[in-house]
């Protein structure tokens, strides 16, 4: 079985004035989550004070099964119920594993494409970028007087490839081939 890790992105919109209660709740649920088998890490993106009230929590586990064990656990259910009065909405979350985030569709009812299709699509997008981007980035680095260093150039080239993949290419590419991809 493939072991690619899995992540969940949780969004909680908090009632105005209840942020400290939510922070206390995070301090309660955090150690319990971390004690579950396969836990890797968790990150909290806090709201902008006096402007937004949305917390985003990203939790990573080593397998989708271990992540689901946490998300569906009685411990989590009890703590979610305890926090409901401070939520102004539902406990919203999205679970993904591997590179599935690149293949999210606008229609959440659609299934995720099979891994072999994800592989082919990702490879067919990365290969031309890996040939083209160095031809553009390396001369720019030279003009900017960056030292000729394989690690520095690889850092910028890979950063450009990932940026283009995630923000520009994959959303449009997957729309273009969606009939085949989701068939």
C-alpha positions in Angstrom: 0.0 0.0 0.0 1.2 3.5 -0.8 2.2 5.7 2.1 2.1 9.3 0.9 0.9 11.0 4.0 -2.3 12.9 4.4 -3.4 16.3 5.4 -6.6 17.9 6.6 -7.4 21.6 6.4 -9.9 22.7 9.0 -11.7 26.0 9.0 -13.5 27.3 12.1 -15.2 30.7 12.0 -15.3 31.9 15.6 -17.9 34.1 17.2 -16.6 37.6 17.8 -15.2 37.9 21.3 -14.7 34.1 21.7 -11.1 33.9 20.4 -9.5 33.3 23.8 -12.0 30.5 24.5 -11.0 29.0 21.1 -7.3 29.4 21.9 -7.9 27.5 25.2 -9.8 24.8 23.3 -6.9 24.5 20.8 -4.6 24.0 23.8 -6.9 21.2 25.0 -7.4 19.4 21.7 -3.8 19.8 20.5 -2.1 17.3 22.9 -4.8 14.7 22.2 -4.4 15.0 18.5 -0.6 14.8 18.8 -1.0 11.6 20.8 -2.7 9.7 17.9 -0.7 7.2 15.9 0.9 8.7 12.8 0.7 12.3 13.8 3.3 14.4 12.0 2.5 18.1 12.7 -0.1 20.8 12.9 -0.1 24.4 12.0 -2.5 27.1 13.0 -3.2 30.1 10.8 -4.8 32.7 13.2 -7.2 35.4 12.1 -6.2 39.0 11.7 -7.1 40.7 15.0 -10.3 42.8 14.8 -10.7 42.1 11.1 -11.3 38.4 10.5 -12.5 35.6 12.7 -11.5 32.5 10.8 -8.9 30.0 12.1 -7.4 27.5 9.7 -5.7 24.4 11.1 -3.6 22.1 9.0 -2.9 18.7 10.4 -0.7 16.1 8.8 -0.5 12.4 9.5 1.6 9.6 8.0 -1.3 7.8 6.3 -4.9 8.7 5.3 -6.1 5.9 7.6 -4.4 7.4 10.7 -5.7 10.8 9.8 -9.3 9.4 9.5 -8.8 7.7 12.8 -8.2 11.1 14.4 -10.9 12.9 12.5 -13.5 10.3 13.3 -12.4 9.6 16.9 -14.7 9.9 19.9 -12.2 12.2 21.5 -12.4 14.7 18.6 -16.2 14.4 18.4 -16.5 15.2 22.1 -14.2 18.2 21.9 -15.9 19.5 18.7 -19.3 19.4 20.6 -17.7 21.2 23.5 -16.5 24.0 21.1 -19.8 24.4 19.1 -21.0 27.4 21.1 -17.9 29.4 20.0 -18.2 28.4 16.3 -20.3 30.7 14.2 -20.5 27.9 11.6 -19.8 24.2 11.2 -16.7 22.2 11.7 -15.6 22.4 8.0 -12.7 20.3 6.8 -11.1 18.9 3.7 -8.9 15.7 3.7 -6.4 15.1 1.0 -3.4 12.7 0.5 -0.4 12.9 -1.7 -0.8 15.3 -4.6 -4.6 15.2 -4.6 -4.7 19.0 -3.8 -3.5 19.6 -7.4 -6.6 17.8 -8.7 -9.3 19.4 -6.7 -12.3 20.0 -8.8 -14.9 22.8 -8.5 -17.5 20.1 -7.9 -16.6 18.5 -4.6 -18.8 15.5 -5.4 -16.4 14.5 -8.1 -14.1 11.7 -7.3 -10.3 12.1 -7.2 -8.6 10.7 -10.3 -6.7 7.5 -10.0 -3.1 7.8 -9.0 -1.8 6.6 -12.4 -3.6 9.5 -14.0 -2.3 11.9 -11.4 1.2 10.7 -12.2 0.8 11.1 -15.9 -0.7 14.6 -15.7 1.8 15.8 -13.1 4.7 14.4 -15.1 3.5 15.8 -18.4 3.3 19.2 -16.8 6.5 19.2 -14.9 8.7 17.8 -17.7 8.3 20.7 -20.1 8.6 23.2 -17.2 11.8 21.5 -16.0 13.3 22.1 -19.5 12.0 25.7 -20.0 12.3 27.3 -16.6 16.1 27.0 -16.3 16.5 28.7 -19.7 14.7 31.7 -18.3 15.7 31.7 -14.6 19.5 31.0 -14.9 20.2 34.0 -17.2 18.1 36.2 -14.8 20.2 35.0 -11.9 23.4 35.8 -13.8 22.1 39.3 -14.6 21.3 39.8 -10.9 24.9 38.7 -10.1 23.9 35.6 -8.1 26.9 33.4 -7.6 27.0 30.4 -9.9 25.9 27.7 -7.4 23.9 24.6 -8.2 21.9 24.8 -4.9 20.9 28.5 -5.4 19.9 27.9 -9.1 18.0 24.7 -8.2 16.2 26.6 -5.4 15.0 29.3 -7.7 14.2 26.9 -10.6 12.2 24.5 -8.4 10.4 27.4 -6.8 9.3 28.7 -10.2 8.3 25.3 -11.4 6.1 24.7 -8.2 4.6 28.1 -8.4 3.6 27.7 -12.0 2.3 24.2 -11.4 0.1 25.1 -8.4 -1.1 28.5 -9.3 -1.1 28.7 -13.1 -0.8 25.4 -14.9 -2.6 22.7 -13.0 -5.9 24.5 -12.4 -6.2 25.2 -16.2 -4.6 22.0 -17.3 -7.0 19.8 -15.2 -10.0 21.8 -16.6 -8.7 21.1 -20.1 -8.4 17.4 -19.6 -11.2 16.9 -17.0 -13.3 14.5 -19.2 -10.4 12.0 -19.4 -9.0 12.7 -15.9 -12.3 12.0 -14.1 -13.5 9.2 -16.4 
